[in-house]
Amino acid sequence: MLWDVFCRVVDNFGDIGVCWRLAADLAARGQRIRLWVDDPSALTWLAPAGASGVELIHWTGATPIPPPGQVVIEAFGCDPPEAFVAAMAACHRAPVWLNLEYLSAEPYVERSHGLRSPQGSGPGRGLDKWFFYPGFTPATGGLLRETGLLAEQAAFDPASWCAAQGITRRPGERLVSLFCYAGADVPALLHRLAGTPTLVVTAPGPATDGIADIICPPGVRAQPLRWLSQPDYDRLLWSCDLNLVRGEDSFVRAQWAGRPFLWHIYPQHDGVHADKLDAFLARFLAGSPGDLAAPLRAWMHGWNGLSASLPGALPPWPDWAAQAARWRDSLLGQTDLTSQLLAFVLERR
């Protein structure tokens, strides 16, 4: 089938990161994709080689409107052009139209996933739009996971990959990746890491800016990285002992890595990100040892500025590592998002 996937880059790289992974994964499974992006600049480093089966369309007000494909995805409620929606309504057989929503662990996701929204007005009058929610339970749309991910991860050689990137760990040194939004308390983080020899590798942007004028405490080194392609960023997460990630795309990939992680959630002015964080923690920490749940919750809150400061020490490492692995295994028992999307569309066609 031909899929039209629409993406607006609001800020940062989460929207285009998720949409590119989805487009590339659909294409790898034999679908044809037109990815409409209003700002494709990040793809120069996210996906420098492109992907077979994915056609990139720079979406502007002057972009010509082709006949729609069999499936239309508007990512995160970005609203396709009215002329395109009108063309959908004029099709002899209307495309399957989906709104791919943001990832959340909150209860409303299970209630809302798969709901139909009949369009009663506007250029799409008479069409149906379907809500598709990613999530962490079988009652949701699942998470993006490529079919070959586990095999690639199992065959991965972290030492060789790190050497190729110029990342050189000293004997006994812990490797930590840092990707965060502006406002993260990076100095406090470095001091909390100082109890164990640690190399912190930082993504461009706020993470690297946050260490630019800091003298690392004894035992901690910091190394800035260039922007990595999505496959190489995955490999970075597989190589590290601890991953600090942000937003949605890197958050999901840290969970597939199966290593301890801290999530810097996208901050929202009305504070609803705190509820979103707590909803995830409630699922992630369910059944975890009591001596892990409280300190890890305190770290997640502190790292997101929801409490006065970071705790004095990291959560207990063996319990944290074991919980990350158990959580990953539980997620592997769910059908991945792309497989669910394909089944959802075929059922409605």
C-alpha positions in Angstrom: 0.0 0.0 0.0 0.9 3.6 -0.4 1.0 5.5 2.9 1.1 9.3 3.3 2.6 10.2 6.7 2.4 13.9 7.7 4.8 15.3 10.3 5.3 18.9 11.6 8.5 19.6 13.5 7.2 21.6 16.4 10.6 21.8 18.3 13.5 19.5 19.2 13.5 16.2 17.2 11.0 13.9 18.7 8.3 14.3 16.1 10.5 13.7 13.1 12.4 11.0 15.0 9.3 8.9 15.6 7.9 9.5 12.1 11.1 8.6 10.4 11.4 5.3 12.4 7.8 4.5 11.5 8.3 5.3 7.8 11.5 3.3 7.6 10.0 0.3 9.4 6.9 0.3 7.2 9.0 0.5 4.1 11.2 -2.4 5.4 8.0 -4.5 5.6 7.1 -3.8 1.9 5.0 -0.7 2.1 5.5 2.5 0.1 5.8 5.7 2.1 5.5 9.4 1.3 6.8 11.2 4.3 5.6 14.8 4.4 7.8 17.0 6.7 7.7 20.8 7.1 11.3 20.9 8.3 13.4 17.9 7.1 16.7 19.4 8.1 17.3 17.0 11.0 17.1 14.0 8.6 20.6 15.0 7.3 22.0 13.4 10.5 19.1 11.3 11.7 18.9 9.3 8.4 21.7 10.5 6.1 21.3 7.5 3.8 17.5 7.7 3.6 15.6 4.5 3.3 14.4 2.4 0.3 10.7 2.8 -0.2 10.5 6.2 1.6 9.9 9.3 -0.5 10.6 12.5 1.4 8.3 15.5 0.6 9.2 18.9 1.9 5.8 20.1 3.1 5.1 23.8 2.4 2.1 25.8 1.5 3.1 25.5 -2.2 3.6 21.7 -2.2 1.6 20.1 -5.1 -1.2 17.8 -3.9 -1.0 14.3 -5.4 -3.7 11.7 -5.3 -3.8 10.3 -1.7 -2.5 6.9 -0.9 -4.5 4.0 0.6 -3.4 5.1 4.2 -3.0 8.6 5.6 -1.3 9.1 9.0 -1.3 12.5 10.6 1.3 12.3 13.4 0.4 14.0 16.6 -2.7 15.8 15.3 -0.7 17.9 12.7 -3.6 18.3 10.3 -2.8 17.5 6.6 -3.4 20.3 4.1 -7.1 21.0 3.5 -6.7 20.3 -0.2 -5.2 16.9 0.5 -8.1 16.1 2.9 -10.6 17.2 0.2 -8.8 14.9 -2.2 -9.2 12.1 0.3 -12.9 12.7 0.6 -13.2 12.7 -3.2 -11.6 9.2 -3.6 -13.8 6.4 -4.8 -12.5 4.4 -1.9 -11.5 6.6 1.0 -8.0 6.1 2.5 -7.8 4.8 6.1 -7.1 8.0 8.0 -5.3 7.7 11.4 -4.1 10.2 14.0 -1.0 8.7 15.5 -0.9 10.1 19.1 1.8 10.8 21.6 3.1 8.0 23.8 1.7 7.8 27.3 1.2 5.3 30.1 -1.9 7.1 31.4 -5.2 5.2 31.7 -7.0 7.2 29.0 -4.8 5.7 26.3 -6.4 2.2 26.7 -9.9 3.8 26.6 -9.1 6.0 23.5 -7.0 3.6 21.4 -8.8 2.6 18.2 -11.7 5.0 18.5 -13.4 6.3 15.4 -14.0 10.1 14.9 -16.6 10.7 12.1 -15.9 14.0 10.3 -19.1 16.0 10.2 -17.7 19.2 8.6 -14.9 20.7 6.7 -13.1 19.3 3.7 -13.1 15.8 5.2 -16.8 15.7 5.8 -18.0 12.1 5.6 -14.7 10.6 6.3 -13.7 8.6 9.4 -10.5 9.4 11.4 -9.2 6.7 13.7 -7.1 7.4 16.9 -4.1 5.2 17.3 -2.3 5.4 20.6 1.2 3.9 21.3 1.5 2.4 24.8 2.8 -0.1 27.2 0.0 -2.6 27.5 -1.8 -5.0 25.1 -4.8 -2.7 25.0 -2.8 0.0 23.2 -1.0 0.2 19.9 2.4 -0.9 21.3 5.8 0.5 20.7 8.0 0.9 17.6 10.3 -2.1 17.3 11.9 -3.2 14.1 11.7 -6.9 13.2 15.5 -7.3 13.2 16.2 -5.3 16.3 16.8 -8.1 18.8 19.1 -10.0 16.4 21.2 -6.9 15.7 21.4 -6.2 19.4 22.5 -9.7 20.2 25.3 -9.6 17.6 26.5 -6.1 18.5 30.1 -5.6 19.6 30.1 -2.5 21.8 33.9 -2.2 22.2 34.4 -2.1 18.4 31.6 0.4 17.9 32.9 2.7 20.7 36.4 2.6 19.3 35.1 3.6 15.8 33.3 6.6 17.4 36.4 7.7 19.4 34.9 6.7 22.7 37.7 5.1 24.8 36.7 3.7 28.2 39.4 3.3 30.8 39.5 0.0 32.7 36.7 -0.1 35.3 35.0 3.0 34.0 31.3 3.3 33.8 29.8 4.7 30.5 26.9 7.1 30.7 25.0 8.7 27.8 23.4 12.1 28.4 20.6 13.5 26.2 18.4 16.1 28.0 16.4 19.3 27.6 17.6 22.7 28.8 17.2 23.2 32.5 18.5 19.8 33.6 20.8 20.0 36.6 23.9 18.6 34.9 26.4 19.8 37.5 24.5 17.9 40.3 24.3 14.8 38.1 28.1 14.8 37.6 28.7 15.1 41.3 26.3 12.2 42.0 28.2 10.1 39.5 31.6 10.8 41.1 31.5 7.8 43.4 32.5 5.5 40.5 34.9 6.2 37.7 32.6 7.4 34.9 32.8 8.6 31.3 29.8 10.8 30.4 29.2 11.1 26.6 26.9 14.0 25.7 24.6 14.6 22.8 24.8 18.0 21.0 22.5 20.7 22.4 21.7 21.2 26.1 23.6 18.1 27.2 26.9 19.3 25.7 26.2 22.9 26.5 25.5 21.9 30.1 29.1 20.6 30.6 30.9 23.3 28.5 31.9 25.5 31.5 32.0 22.8 34.2 35.0 21.3 35.8 34.1 17.6 36.3 34.5 16.2 39.8 37.3 13.7 40.4 36.6 10.4 38.8 34.3 11.8 36.1 35.2 12.6 32.5 32.9 14.2 29.9 33.1 13.8 26.1 30.8 15.6 23.6 29.5 13.6 20.7 28.5 14.6 17.2 24.8 14.1 16.2 24.3 10.4 15.6 22.1 8.7 13.1 19.2 6.7 14.6 20.9 3.3 14.2 24.1 4.6 15.8 22.2 6.3 18.6 20.6 2.9 19.3 24.1 1.4 19.4 25.2 4.1 21.9 22.4 3.1 24.2 23.4 -0.6 23.9 27.0 0.3 24.8 26.3 2.3 27.9 25.7 1.2 31.5 23.3 4.1 32.2 21.3 6.2 29.7 19.8 9.5 30.3 17.2 10.1 27.6 14.5 12.6 26.7 11.2 13.0 24.9 9.6 10.0 23.2 11.9 8.4 20.6 15.1 8.1 22.8 12.9 7.1 25.8 11.5 4.1 23.9 15.0 3.1 22.5 16.4 3.2 26.1 13.8 0.7 27.1 14.7 -1.7 24.2 18.4 -1.3 25.3 17.4 -3.0 28.6 19.8 -0.9 30.7 19.1 1.5 33.6 17.8 4.8 32.3 16.5 8.2 33.5 13.9 10.0 31.5 13.8 13.7 31.0 10.2 14.2 30.0 9.2 17.0 27.7 8.2 19.8 30.1 4.8 21.4 29.6 3.7 24.7 31.1 0.5 23.4 32.7 2.5 20.7 34.6 0.7 17.7 33.0 4.1 16.1 32.3 4.3 15.3 36.0 1.2 13.1 35.7 2.6 11.5 32.6 5.9 10.7 34.4 4.1 9.2 37.4 1.8 7.1 35.2 4.9 5.6 33.5 6.7 5.0 36.9 3.6 3.3 38.3 3.8 0.7 35.4 7.6 0.5 35.3 8.0 0.0 39.1 5.1 -2.4 39.6 6.4 -5.5 41.3 9.9 -4.0 41.8 11.8 -4.3 45.1 10.8 -1.7 47.6 14.4 -0.4 48.0 14.4 0.5 44.2 11.0 2.1 43.8 11.4 5.0 46.2 14.9 6.1 45.2 14.2 5.7 41.4 11.0 7.7 41.7 13.0 10.4 43.6 15.6 10.5 40.9 13.1 10.8 38.1 11.3 13.6 40.0 14.6 15.4 40.8 16.0 15.1 37.3 12.7 16.6 35.9 12.8 19.5 38.4 9.7 18.1 40.3 11.6 18.1 43.6 14.1 20.4 45.2 17.2 18.4 44.3 18.6 15.1 43.1 19.1 12.4 45.7 22.5 11.9 47.2 23.2 8.5 45.5 22.0 6.5 42.6 19.3 3.9 43.1 20.7 0.4 44.0 22.4 -0.7 40.8 21.7 -4.5 40.7 18.0 -4.0 41.4 17.8 -1.2 38.8 19.5 -3.3 36.1 17.4 -6.3 36.8 14.2 -4.2 36.7 15.2 -2.6 33.3 15.8 -6.1 31.9 12.5 -7.5 33.2 10.6 -4.5 31.9 12.2 -4.9 28.4 11.2 -8.6 28.5 7.6 -7.8 29.3 7.4 -5.3 26.5 8.7 -7.9 24.1 5.6 -9.9 24.8 3.5 -7.3 23.1 2.9 -6.9 19.4 5.0 -4.0 18.0 3.4 -0.8 16.8 4.1 -1.3 13.1 2.6 -4.8 13.1 -0.5 -3.4 14.9 -0.8 -0.5 12.4 -0.7 -2.9 9.5 -3.4 -5.2 11.0 -5.5 -2.2 12.0 -5.4 -0.8 8.4 -6.1 -4.1 6.7 -9.1 -4.7 8.9 -10.6 -1.4 7.9 -9.9 -1.7 4.2 
